């Protein structure tokens, strides 16, 4: 039986990926760098801000100094918070699922977003207190698809939620991107994908269980998706 569930944030709990795209484009415009939503989804979605900016500059053959990178990250965080302050929509059923699961087993969050991007939204949705552990871009050196963030999330769950030496396979990650799926798999977790950001057929081709929505998904369903 599952021992814990770890949620991604952008694209799983809230529909914020288009807002990140807008914030990136706003900050990159003075550098003559732009991309369509489709290009962003195909090449940049799933990166944290740090690796996202590096990828954008590398894609146009421009160098990016470390000091400039930190400045751009700060600018993008401010742009995202301004855009998100106009309202963020949770995906259908996800709030109910988080609240229900939290009464049964530990629930955690593992995101490539900055903590400053996440906290105001979780507070507004009223679900922040349900997460026993949280890992954000501020906590790791390598973003998804590297497994570092999920390995840290598992370590924090073991410490804070008394999971002991349970195998990572008894923990289910809920993801929406190839980068997130690879990260969770690399940490040894079971994975359920939700087709909020990519077509269901594409995600299924990656060899994971896929649902179109988390609405009406139950703990029993999650056990089945994880093979229990």
C-alpha positions as CSV (number, residue, x, y, z in Angstrom):
1,X,0.0,0.0,0.0
2,X,1.1,3.6,-0.7
3,X,2.9,5.3,2.2
4,X,3.0,8.9,0.8
5,X,2.0,11.0,-2.2
6,X,4.2,13.8,-3.6
7,X,2.5,16.4,-5.8
8,X,4.2,18.6,-8.4
9,X,2.9,22.2,-8.3
10,X,2.8,24.0,-11.6
11,X,0.6,22.0,-14.0
12,X,-0.7,19.6,-11.3
13,X,-2.2,21.7,-8.6
14,X,-2.6,25.0,-10.4
15,X,-2.7,26.1,-14.1
16,X,0.3,28.4,-13.8
17,X,2.6,27.2,-16.6
18,X,1.1,29.8,-19.1
19,X,1.9,32.5,-16.4
20,X,5.5,31.3,-16.1
21,X,5.7,31.6,-19.9
22,X,4.4,35.1,-19.8
23,X,6.8,36.1,-17.1
24,X,9.8,34.6,-18.9
25,X,8.9,36.5,-22.1
26,X,8.5,39.8,-20.3
27,X,12.0,39.5,-18.8
28,X,13.7,38.1,-21.9
29,X,12.2,40.7,-24.3
30,X,15.0,43.3,-23.8
31,X,17.4,40.6,-24.9
32,X,15.5,39.8,-28.1
33,X,14.7,36.3,-26.9
34,X,11.2,35.0,-27.3
35,X,9.3,31.8,-28.0
36,X,5.7,30.7,-28.5
37,X,3.7,28.8,-26.0
38,X,4.1,25.6,-28.1
39,X,7.9,26.1,-28.1
40,X,8.0,26.7,-24.4
41,X,6.0,23.6,-23.7
42,X,8.2,21.5,-25.9
43,X,11.6,22.8,-24.8
44,X,11.5,24.6,-21.5
45,X,8.5,23.5,-19.4
46,X,9.7,21.6,-16.3
47,X,12.9,23.5,-15.8
48,X,13.3,25.7,-12.8
49,X,14.0,29.4,-13.5
50,X,17.8,28.9,-13.2
51,X,18.0,26.2,-15.9
52,X,15.2,27.8,-17.9
53,X,17.2,31.1,-18.4
54,X,20.3,29.1,-19.2
55,X,18.5,27.1,-21.8
56,X,16.9,30.3,-23.4
57,X,20.3,32.0,-23.7
58,X,22.0,28.8,-24.9
59,X,19.3,28.4,-27.6
60,X,20.2,31.7,-29.2
61,X,24.0,31.3,-28.7
62,X,24.3,34.0,-26.0
63,X,26.4,33.7,-22.9
64,X,24.8,34.4,-19.5
65,X,27.0,35.5,-16.6
66,X,26.1,34.1,-13.1
67,X,25.4,37.6,-11.7
68,X,23.1,38.4,-14.6
69,X,21.3,35.1,-14.1
70,X,20.5,35.9,-10.5
71,X,19.2,39.3,-11.5
72,X,17.0,37.7,-14.2
73,X,15.6,35.2,-11.7
74,X,14.7,38.1,-9.3
75,X,13.0,40.0,-12.2
76,X,11.1,36.9,-13.3
77,X,9.9,36.2,-9.8
78,X,8.5,39.7,-9.5
79,X,6.8,39.4,-12.9
80,X,5.3,36.1,-12.0
81,X,4.0,37.3,-8.7
82,X,2.4,40.3,-10.3
83,X,0.7,38.2,-13.0
84,X,-0.4,35.5,-10.6
85,X,-1.9,38.1,-8.2
86,X,-4.7,38.5,-10.7
87,X,-5.9,35.0,-9.9
88,X,-4.8,31.4,-10.2
89,X,-7.1,28.5,-10.9
90,X,-6.6,25.1,-9.3
91,X,-7.3,22.1,-11.5
92,X,-10.6,20.3,-10.9
93,X,-10.6,17.9,-8.0
94,X,-7.0,18.5,-6.8
95,X,-7.8,20.5,-3.7
96,X,-10.3,17.8,-2.6
97,X,-7.7,15.1,-3.3
98,X,-5.0,16.8,-1.3
99,X,-7.3,17.4,1.7
100,X,-8.6,13.8,1.6
101,X,-5.1,12.2,1.3
102,X,-3.7,14.3,4.1
103,X,-6.1,12.6,6.5
104,X,-4.8,9.2,5.6
105,X,-1.1,9.5,4.8
106,X,1.7,12.1,4.4
107,X,1.5,14.5,1.5
108,X,4.4,16.5,0.1
109,X,5.2,19.0,-2.6
110,X,8.1,18.8,-5.0
111,X,8.4,21.7,-7.4
112,X,10.8,23.5,-9.7
113,X,9.2,26.8,-8.8
114,X,10.6,29.2,-6.3
115,X,9.2,29.1,-2.8
116,X,8.2,32.8,-3.2
117,X,6.0,31.8,-6.2
118,X,4.4,28.9,-4.4
119,X,3.6,30.1,-0.8
120,X,1.1,32.9,-1.7
121,X,-0.8,30.5,-4.0
122,X,-1.0,27.7,-1.5
123,X,-2.0,30.1,1.2
124,X,-4.8,31.5,-1.0
125,X,-6.0,28.0,-1.8
126,X,-6.0,27.1,1.9
127,X,-4.0,23.9,1.5
128,X,-0.5,24.8,2.7
129,X,-0.9,23.1,6.1
130,X,-1.6,19.7,4.4
131,X,2.0,19.3,3.2
132,X,4.3,17.4,5.6
133,X,7.3,18.3,3.4
134,X,8.1,20.7,0.6
135,X,11.0,21.0,-1.9
136,X,11.3,23.9,-4.2
137,X,14.0,25.3,-6.6
138,X,15.5,27.1,-3.6
139,X,16.5,23.8,-2.0
140,X,18.4,22.0,-4.8
141,X,21.3,22.7,-7.2
142,X,19.9,20.6,-10.1
143,X,16.3,21.0,-11.4
144,X,14.1,18.3,-12.9
145,X,14.8,16.0,-14.8
146,X,17.6,15.4,-12.3
147,X,16.3,13.3,-9.4
148,X,17.8,15.6,-6.7
149,X,14.5,17.3,-5.8
150,X,12.6,14.1,-5.4
151,X,15.4,12.4,-3.4
152,X,15.3,15.4,-1.0
153,X,11.5,15.2,-0.8
154,X,11.7,11.5,0.2
155,X,14.4,12.3,2.7
156,X,12.3,15.0,4.3
157,X,9.2,12.8,4.4
158,X,11.2,10.1,6.1
159,X,12.3,12.6,8.7
160,X,9.1,14.5,9.3
161,X,6.5,11.9,8.6
162,X,8.0,8.8,10.2
163,X,8.3,6.8,7.0
164,X,11.4,5.1,8.2
165,X,13.3,3.1,5.6
166,X,10.3,2.5,3.4
167,X,11.3,1.9,-0.3
168,X,10.8,4.9,-2.5
169,X,8.5,2.7,-4.6
170,X,5.8,3.0,-2.0
171,X,5.7,6.7,-2.6
172,X,3.7,8.0,-5.6
173,X,4.6,11.2,-7.5
174,X,1.9,13.0,-9.4
175,X,3.5,14.8,-12.4
176,X,2.6,16.5,-15.7
177,X,5.8,16.9,-17.6
178,X,8.5,14.5,-19.0
179,X,11.1,16.3,-16.9
180,X,9.1,15.7,-13.8
181,X,8.4,12.1,-14.6
182,X,12.1,11.4,-15.3
183,X,13.0,13.1,-12.0
184,X,10.6,11.0,-9.9
185,X,11.6,7.8,-11.7
186,X,15.2,8.6,-11.1
187,X,14.5,8.7,-7.4
188,X,12.8,5.3,-7.5
189,X,9.2,6.6,-7.1
190,X,6.0,5.3,-8.6
191,X,4.5,7.9,-11.0
192,X,1.1,9.0,-12.1
193,X,0.9,11.6,-14.8
194,X,-2.0,13.9,-15.4
195,X,-2.5,15.3,-18.9
196,X,-2.9,18.9,-18.0
197,X,0.1,20.1,-20.0
198,X,0.8,17.3,-22.6
199,X,-1.5,15.0,-24.5
200,X,-2.5,11.8,-22.7
201,X,-1.2,9.7,-25.6
202,X,2.2,11.3,-25.4
203,X,2.5,10.8,-21.6
204,X,1.4,7.2,-22.0
205,X,4.2,6.6,-24.5
206,X,6.6,7.4,-21.6
207,X,5.4,4.2,-19.9
208,X,3.5,5.7,-17.0
209,X,-0.2,5.6,-15.9
210,X,-2.0,8.7,-17.0
211,X,-5.3,10.3,-16.0
212,X,-7.0,13.2,-17.8
213,X,-7.9,14.8,-14.5
214,X,-7.6,14.3,-10.7
215,X,-11.2,15.0,-10.3
216,X,-12.9,12.0,-8.5
217,X,-9.6,10.2,-8.1
218,X,-9.5,8.3,-4.8
219,X,-6.8,6.8,-2.6
220,X,-7.8,3.4,-3.8
221,X,-7.3,4.6,-7.4
222,X,-3.8,5.9,-6.5
223,X,-2.9,2.5,-5.0
224,X,-3.9,0.8,-8.2
225,X,-2.0,3.2,-10.4
226,X,1.1,2.5,-8.2
227,X,0.6,-1.2,-8.7
228,X,-0.8,-2.0,-5.2
